[in-house]
Amino acid sequence: MLRESVRSLAEAKILPFAAAVDEESRFPQEALDALVANDLHAVHVPETYGGAGADALATVIVIEEVARVCASSSLIPAVNKLGSLPVILSGSEELKAKYLGPLAKGDAMFSYALSEPDAGSDAAGMKTRAVRDGDFWVLNGVKRWITNAGVSEYYTVMAVTDPEKRSKGISAFVVEKGDEGVSFGAPEKKLGIKGSPTREVYLDNVRIPADRMIGAEGTGFATAMKTLDHTRITIAAQALGIAQGALDYAKGYVQERKQFGKPIGDFQGVQFMLADMAMKIEAARQLTYSAAAKSERVDGDLTFFGAAAKCFASDVAMEVTTDAVQLLGGYGYTRDYPVERMMRDAKITQIYEGTNQVQRIVMARNLP
């Protein structure tokens, strides 16, 4: 039922704008409005704070179905979870009440600010500093590759509070868009997911109350890594949706396109490609849903499964979308058809929330 309702909403209210959102590199406001109106923009927020209280699997299905028609739009529910999960996992009751309520209502979006110009895969090497000043913390630094930056009202920001301790000297804070000293860089000009703004976030003597720290001092990095164990599965879901969208489109196309007097879908070479695409997508789906169940239960092997789902599903998405372009031939290479957009969108799923090379390191260190 959930899948059917999200799919029909996505096809009616999000799909019609997907090509224009990509072409114009603009935020998918229509998608946000449709998701908020149907309470699908942040389904993970617990009912206690006015949210839908969806479990990890339901959240994955929402993201998958939105990504099937528009990858940029699927970053609304995905990044709302990424940005707010540190608060859910480690925040005080006051912090949860203050920030999860507006998120659940659709009055605000939540972004996640971990990466920096010189701290990508080596996130512990970050330079952003937070210095205590009485009942306040003062933040200075630059965060890079921040999804939905400038649109989101709230930001989970990781900053160094004790430079001597490396990862154990990093703390997490909630920063608001309206805080004095917060500004944003120009939107990045990207290969794909063009409807989701990616910008630098500048923190220039941003003075925030001490109670905006998420969890205890020095626990920020641990919270960040714990968050990614759960949210990598949402990237797997996004990749899965993109791949499914590409397969669905290619499947329809090969039944209509005729060469040598018959639909190209009648040729065995084409059938084998479709069979492989469908098989790999299904394998990715089973792994992703299994990881989502582990996320919900917080199983001991979650770290391995989260990394495996993200890595496998994104590799499948890249392969399937490339094959979909191939099946459409010359048409697949044009912007008149959606598969080239899907192929461009798929690429980022192999890179963000930890590159697939990093995922393999994570898996090797956490073999079940």
RAQUIDA-V938735 format. One record per pair of residues at least 6 apart in sequence whose C-alpha atoms are under 6 Angstrom apart, sorted by the first residue. I is the first residue (numbers start at 1). J is the second residue. D is the distance in Angstrom with one decimal. If there is no record, write none. Layout:
i: {I & I}
j: {J & J}
d: {D & D}
This chain:
i: {7 & 10 & 14 & 15 & 18 & 21 & 22 & 22 & 25 & 25 & 26 & 27 & 27 & 28 & 35 & 36 & 41 & 42 & 42 & 43 & 43 & 44 & 44 & 45 & 45 & 46 & 47 & 49 & 50 & 50 & 51 & 56 & 56 & 57 & 60 & 60 & 63 & 63 & 64 & 64 & 64 & 65 & 66 & 67 & 67 & 67 & 67 & 68 & 68 & 68 & 72 & 72 & 72 & 80 & 80 & 82 & 83 & 83 & 83 & 83 & 90 & 91 & 91 & 102 & 103 & 108 & 109 & 109 & 110 & 110 & 110 & 111 & 112 & 112 & 113 & 113 & 113 & 114 & 115 & 115 & 116 & 116 & 117 & 119 & 119 & 124 & 128 & 128 & 128 & 128 & 129 & 129 & 129 & 129 & 130 & 130 & 130 & 130 & 130 & 130 & 131 & 131 & 135 & 136 & 136 & 136 & 137 & 137 & 137 & 138 & 138 & 138 & 139 & 139 & 140 & 140 & 140 & 141 & 142 & 142 & 143 & 143 & 144 & 145 & 145 & 146 & 146 & 147 & 148 & 148 & 148 & 149 & 153 & 153 & 154 & 154 & 155 & 155 & 156 & 156 & 157 & 157 & 158 & 158 & 159 & 159 & 160 & 160 & 161 & 161 & 162 & 163 & 167 & 168 & 169 & 170 & 170 & 170 & 171 & 171 & 171 & 171 & 172 & 172 & 172 & 173 & 173 & 173 & 174 & 180 & 181 & 181 & 181 & 181 & 182 & 182 & 183 & 183 & 184 & 184 & 184 & 185 & 185 & 187 & 187 & 187 & 188 & 188 & 191 & 192 & 192 & 193 & 229 & 229 & 230 & 232 & 232 & 233 & 233 & 235 & 236 & 236 & 236 & 239 & 239 & 239 & 240 & 243 & 243 & 246 & 246 & 246 & 250 & 254 & 254 & 255 & 255 & 256 & 257 & 258 & 277 & 284 & 287 & 288 & 291 & 291 & 294 & 304 & 304 & 307 & 311 & 314 & 314 & 317 & 318 & 321 & 322 & 325 & 325 & 333 & 350}
j: {65 & 66 & 31 & 69 & 70 & 195 & 194 & 195 & 194 & 195 & 195 & 195 & 196 & 195 & 41 & 106 & 77 & 77 & 80 & 52 & 54 & 53 & 54 & 51 & 53 & 53 & 53 & 101 & 101 & 104 & 104 & 292 & 296 & 292 & 234 & 237 & 74 & 238 & 237 & 238 & 241 & 241 & 74 & 74 & 238 & 241 & 242 & 241 & 242 & 245 & 193 & 195 & 196 & 109 & 110 & 231 & 110 & 111 & 112 & 156 & 215 & 214 & 215 & 108 & 109 & 153 & 152 & 153 & 152 & 154 & 155 & 155 & 155 & 156 & 146 & 156 & 157 & 158 & 143 & 144 & 143 & 144 & 144 & 125 & 126 & 167 & 140 & 141 & 159 & 160 & 139 & 140 & 159 & 160 & 137 & 138 & 139 & 159 & 160 & 161 & 137 & 138 & 210 & 208 & 209 & 210 & 207 & 208 & 210 & 205 & 206 & 207 & 205 & 206 & 203 & 204 & 205 & 203 & 201 & 202 & 200 & 201 & 200 & 198 & 199 & 198 & 199 & 198 & 196 & 197 & 198 & 199 & 176 & 177 & 175 & 176 & 174 & 175 & 173 & 174 & 172 & 173 & 171 & 172 & 170 & 171 & 169 & 170 & 169 & 170 & 169 & 169 & 221 & 218 & 218 & 218 & 220 & 221 & 217 & 218 & 219 & 220 & 213 & 214 & 220 & 212 & 213 & 214 & 212 & 206 & 203 & 204 & 205 & 206 & 202 & 203 & 201 & 202 & 200 & 201 & 202 & 199 & 200 & 197 & 198 & 199 & 198 & 199 & 344 & 344 & 345 & 345 & 303 & 306 & 295 & 306 & 310 & 306 & 310 & 310 & 309 & 310 & 313 & 313 & 314 & 317 & 313 & 317 & 320 & 321 & 324 & 339 & 324 & 264 & 265 & 263 & 265 & 263 & 263 & 264 & 320 & 313 & 309 & 309 & 305 & 306 & 302 & 363 & 366 & 359 & 356 & 349 & 350 & 346 & 346 & 343 & 343 & 332 & 339 & 340 & 356}
d: {5.6 & 5.7 & 5.2 & 5.3 & 5.5 & 5.4 & 5.2 & 5.6 & 4.7 & 5.1 & 4.8 & 4.6 & 5.7 & 5.8 & 5.0 & 5.6 & 4.7 & 5.1 & 5.9 & 5.1 & 5.3 & 5.4 & 4.9 & 4.5 & 5.3 & 4.1 & 4.8 & 5.2 & 5.8 & 5.9 & 4.8 & 5.3 & 5.5 & 5.1 & 5.7 & 5.5 & 5.3 & 5.9 & 4.8 & 5.1 & 4.2 & 5.9 & 5.2 & 5.0 & 5.4 & 4.7 & 5.4 & 4.1 & 4.8 & 4.4 & 4.7 & 5.1 & 5.2 & 5.9 & 4.9 & 6.0 & 4.8 & 4.3 & 4.3 & 5.8 & 4.9 & 4.7 & 5.2 & 5.7 & 5.9 & 5.3 & 4.4 & 5.5 & 5.3 & 4.7 & 5.6 & 4.7 & 5.6 & 4.9 & 5.9 & 5.7 & 4.8 & 5.5 & 5.7 & 5.6 & 4.5 & 4.7 & 5.8 & 5.4 & 5.2 & 5.2 & 5.7 & 4.2 & 5.0 & 6.0 & 5.6 & 5.4 & 5.1 & 4.7 & 5.9 & 5.3 & 4.4 & 5.7 & 5.9 & 5.2 & 5.4 & 5.2 & 5.4 & 5.4 & 4.4 & 4.6 & 5.7 & 5.4 & 5.8 & 5.6 & 5.3 & 4.4 & 5.4 & 5.0 & 4.9 & 5.1 & 5.4 & 5.2 & 5.8 & 4.8 & 5.5 & 5.0 & 4.4 & 5.5 & 5.7 & 5.3 & 5.5 & 4.7 & 5.7 & 4.9 & 5.9 & 5.6 & 5.8 & 5.0 & 5.9 & 4.7 & 5.6 & 5.1 & 5.7 & 4.8 & 5.6 & 5.2 & 5.8 & 4.6 & 5.5 & 5.6 & 5.7 & 4.3 & 5.5 & 5.6 & 4.4 & 6.0 & 5.9 & 5.1 & 4.6 & 4.9 & 5.2 & 5.6 & 5.4 & 4.8 & 5.6 & 3.8 & 5.8 & 5.2 & 4.4 & 5.6 & 4.3 & 5.3 & 5.5 & 5.9 & 5.8 & 4.7 & 5.9 & 4.9 & 5.7 & 5.0 & 6.0 & 5.1 & 5.6 & 4.7 & 5.8 & 5.4 & 4.8 & 5.9 & 5.5 & 4.9 & 5.6 & 6.0 & 6.0 & 4.8 & 4.4 & 5.2 & 5.2 & 5.5 & 5.7 & 5.7 & 5.6 & 5.4 & 5.8 & 6.0 & 5.7 & 4.2 & 5.2 & 5.8 & 5.1 & 5.4 & 5.9 & 4.6 & 5.8 & 5.7 & 5.9 & 5.7 & 5.6 & 5.4 & 4.7 & 5.4 & 5.3 & 6.0 & 5.4 & 5.7 & 5.6 & 5.0 & 5.6 & 5.0 & 5.3 & 5.7 & 5.7 & 4.9 & 5.4 & 5.1 & 5.3 & 5.3 & 5.3 & 5.8 & 5.4 & 4.8 & 5.9 & 4.4 & 5.8 & 6.0 & 5.5}
